[in-house]
Structure formats: C-alpha cells, structure tokens
Amino acid sequence: MTRTNLSMSISADGYVAGPGQSEEHPLGVGGIALHGWHIGPASDHPVNRRVVSDMMDGIGATIMGRNMFGPIRGEWRDSGWRGWWGENPPYGCPVFVLTHYPRESIDMAGGTTFHFVTDGIEAAYALAEAAADGRDISIAGGASCARQAISAGLVDEIDLQVNPVILGSGERLLDGFPAGRPTLELVRVLEAPGIAHLRYRVMR
C-alpha cells in the first residue's frame, strides 16, 4: 500500500525556512543551519544515514512546490532554470512541481523528471500515485506545498528533523490550521548529535 510521507527539517521555533528566500538564500537567511545533519560532516552519523535512507529509498514519486524548485516567479518565459540540484538531482523518480504557470517537463539524469502541475495538490497527487505504481510518495516541501497536502488529507506520516536553531521568522510548517488539526500520534524518536528526528502518524 502506498505510504505518503512528508519530511522536513525544522527549527526549534517552528520554521522550515528563514526569511528572505532568494537565489542567494534558497532556504532563507539562516535556513541552511537546519540541514547540517544531512549535508555536513554529521551526515555520516548512522542515525542520520538511516533517516536519509527512509526519506529517499523506495520512493516512487515526489511532490514539491515551485518555491522549492527554484526562485523564478511568474511566467517561466525563457528561463533556463532546472532546479537547485545540478544535472543529477537526488530524487531518481518523477517529481511533480506545483505551479500556476505551465511548463514542459524536464528530463534529468538518474531517473528524475520534473513535471509541472497547474491544477493543484490533488491533481499532482493523482499523477504521483499513478507514477509511483504502489511505491511510496514523498511530499518534499516547501511549507506551502506541505500545508496543502496535509489540508487535503493526503499525508500519512510527518517526519520532522528538529534543530536547536531559532530563526525568529520565515516559513512555518503548521500555520493556518485550526486548533487540534492535524491530529498527530508520535510513533518514533531518533537522536543524533544536535538533532532529534521525530515521526508522527497523521490520525484520520
């Protein structure tokens, strides 16, 4: 059965990106500090390696927002932007990018193809489900895409990598939900130096 997982690094004060996201600061000012557990020396820790494996292995399709794909706003026009990850992105599966502006799909190395979906999160999810063919689906972020997926009832579990970092402002993951929603059950706690990995099951 397809499992839909949302995994995001988050600050102690609840932000998944800092303020002022741009090409210079794709994660917002200070936001890079949320990701040292998997892109710095700490990535070699066995717990962190396990969490990365959980995030990436066996994923049949990924959904992300346009803000995560890149800093280009409005019409694509002649933009040659192909994502932050170079010619060999880490996904290795079809990636469905939420956007208001149509664009032709982009084939990349390693099995990654970016498809641009203008009909909203549920349409993107239907395409991802078909592409995944029974394998798991990843909701990669950013915050707006994640909130849409949660609100639509599409997420089975949420993995949060909680950092001892205070960003003060930026993009919060769970802004705008009514009290008590979503209802979460804590099902796993893992720890590595400087990071707590929490997994929640979304109760329906």
Secondary structure, 3 states (H helix, E strand, C coil): CCCEEEEEEEECCCEEECCCCCCCCCCCCCHHHHHHHHHCHHHHCHHHHHHHHHHHCCEEEEEEEHHHHCCCCCCCCCCCCCCCCCCCCCCCCEEEEECCCCCCCEECHHHCEEEEECCCHHHHHHHHHHHHCCCEEEEEECHHHHHHHHHCCCCCEEEEEEECCCCCCCEECCCCCCCCCCEEEEEEEEEECCEEEEEEEEEC
